[in-house]
Amino acid sequence: MFAYLSHYGEVNQARLANLLEVAPISAGRLLDRMEEGGWIERRLNPDDCRERQVSMTAAESALDQARHVGMKITAEALAGLSRHESEQLIALLQRVRGNLSRIVDR
């Protein structure tokens, strides 16, 4: 979620759920916990009071740490694979994810 907020900046809660490919209620529950922890802030959109805008608080350093851990885990997981094999594996996994997303959307 932090990666999306870092990339897209402040977004509304419904769009964030869509980007994460989860039901809005699931995203809402996760955002509740993140807000309680001080990781994000939600505000009413001044132009549309039905909408809630989501933004990160001081979580940028946590995002940097998570990226570092993610890169380390990725390197360990792909150890022993050639660059071509790694790229092929990632492409195949992305196709599988796409297939699963289409099943969920039905």
N, C-alpha and C positions, 0 to 999 in steps of 0.2 A: 504494500500500500504506500509506504514511504517513497518507493521508487516512482510510482505514478504521480504522487503529489510533487515530488521534486521535479519531475519532467514537465508536468502540465501546469504546475502552480496551483492556485486556488481554483477548485472545481466544485460544482454542486454535487450533493450526495448521490443523486440518481445517476449522474454521469460516471462517478467513481465506481459505483456498483456495476455499471455496464462495462467499464474498462477492466474490472476485476473478474468479469463474467460470473457474478454471483447475484443472488436475489437481493433486492433492496433491503429486505428485512434482515438478511444475514450481514450485509455491509453495515447496517444501522447498529446491530448488536456489537460488532467489532469496533465501530467508531465510538460507541458508548464507552467501552473499556479503554480505548486509546485516549479519549477525552478525560476520563477519570484519572488516568496516569499522567496527564499533562503533555501528551505527545502531539495532540492535534487540537484545533479549536474549530468550533462550528458557530457560524453566525447566520442570522436571517439575511437573505438577499434584500437589499433596500428597494430593488425594482420589482421584486416578486416575493411577498411574504410567505408564500407556500414553499419556497425553496430555501435550503440550508447550504451555505457555502462552507467547504472544508479546506483548512490550510494547516500546514505543519507549524509547530511552535519551535522551540529550541531543539528540535530532534535531528537537525542536520548532522551533528557529530555522530549520533547513533546510526544514521544512515551510512555515513562513511565507514563506521566500524562494521556494520552489517555487510557492506560491499566487500570489505577486506576479507571477512570470514568467508563470504560466498566465493570469492576468487580462490581462496586457499582450498576450500572443499572441492571446487571444480577441478583445480589442478590435481588434487589427490585422486579424484574419481576418474580422471582421464589419463592418469599416469600409465605409460606403456603403450598408449595409442599414438599413431602418427597424426600429424596435423590433418591430413586427408580423412583418416578414420574418425577423428574427433568431429570434424565438420559434417561428415556423413551421418554420424550418430545424432548430432544435434538437429540436423535437418529432418531425420526420420522421426525423432521425438516430437518435433514441432508439427509434423503431419499427423501423428497419433493424437496430439492435443487438439488439433483442428477437427479431426474426426469425432472425438469425444464431445467437443463443444457443439457440433452440429446435432449430435444425438440429444444433448440436453435441451437444445433450442426447440426440438420438435414438440 
